[in-house]
Structures are given as C-alpha cells and as structure tokens.
Amino acid sequence: MFRAFLRPVAALAALSGLAAYAAIMLRGPQGLEALAEKHSQIRSLQEYNDRLKHEIELKQGRIQRLNSDRTAQEVELERHGYMHEGDTRFTPADPSVKVPVTGAVPAP
C-alpha cells in the first residue's frame, strides 16, 4: 500500500520540480528575455551589414566610373584641387574666401 501511494507522489514531485526548473530557466539570465534581446541584436547587425553592403556597392560603382570615364576623372581631380596643364590658380589673401574652380575662363 505504501508503494502504491509513494509512486504517484514521487512522479508528481518530479514533475513539479521539472516545472519549477523550467520556469526558473526561462525567466533567468539565459531565458526568453535574453533570447529576444539576442534576436534584436542579430536583426540590427543584419541591417547594419546590409547598409555596409550597399555602401560597398556604391563605392565599387564609383570606382568603376572613375576607371572608365575620363570626364568623371577630371571632375574628381578638380574637386581635389588639381588643375589642367597651363591653368592659373589664384589664391585669395583671406583663406576664408572660397573661390570656385571652373573650367571656363570669362572673355575680356
């Protein structure tokens, strides 16, 4: 009689122990909150990775244009302050004055 009573009580105690352990583990530092946080981190890193891939594609396209298009090369060189052979550069005495660099020279 004692064994017949002890077996279901032991099974019930084991199940309640497992349920308590599961509840503690799911609510603990490695639980569902941590899992949700990891998923949000993964999502934000994937978005960041996608933005970087897009920037790389844009830069590769720009490099391709600069390799193949002479006009794009000239525009880029002028943007960095390089001039054509024979051009005259005028620098103002006041460095705060911005002088635009243009290819056309006004007629006198």
Helices and strands as residue ranges (DSSP letters): H 2-27, H 32-68, H 70-79
